[in-house]
Amino acid sequence: MPDALDTAWTLARTGAWTTAWIGAALVAVAGVAKVRRPAATTESLALAGLPDRPVLARLLGVGEVVLAVTVLATGSRIAVAALALAYLAFTGVSWHLLRTDQGSCGCFGEVDAPLSRIHVATNVVLAVAAAVAALGSPPATSSPGEVVLTAAVVATGAALVRMLLVLVPALADGIQRLEAT
């Protein structure tokens, strides 16, 4: 029976780290977007009752990129725990903005990325995955092929999650507008 528990923990740890790496890649994309186009993030910070200067939105973006690179490059349990805390904060802000019907989160530097329950739930899942990943070391990769495959899975996962967060709510919003006319 201990072998089954070891196998289960290995699978859970691998899944948690892979999901955390996807979350880190997503944070890197969002961070770069905030640095390049801080206006939407600045507006969202104001709507959430937080300090709302463009320089702060850009600094937030730089911090996100540094955190993401640290998680992806080092596999540090402390860095992935910080990622869990970041996603917990993102959950709180996105839930507040959704609950008060405030529009976009500005996380990707785009005003037209409407908030939805999907957004809040994604933040929760990524926070939990990163917290679970912080409980154990990242899975070992023993060959360059495994590293390339892991990188491909992470990049694809991050792209799919970004589409889920940006395109699905925008599509639903567009359909509602068409139905209203």
Secondary structure, 3 states (H helix, E strand, C coil): CHHHHHHHHHHHHHHHHHHHHHHHHHHHHHHHHHHHCCHHHHHHHHHCCCCCCHHHHHHHHHHHHHHHHHHHHHCCHHHHHHHHHHHHHHHHHHHHHHHCCCCECCCCCCCCCECCHHHHHHHHHHHHHHHHHCCCCCCCCCCHHHHHHHHHHHHHHHHHHHHHHHHHHHHHHHHHHHHHC
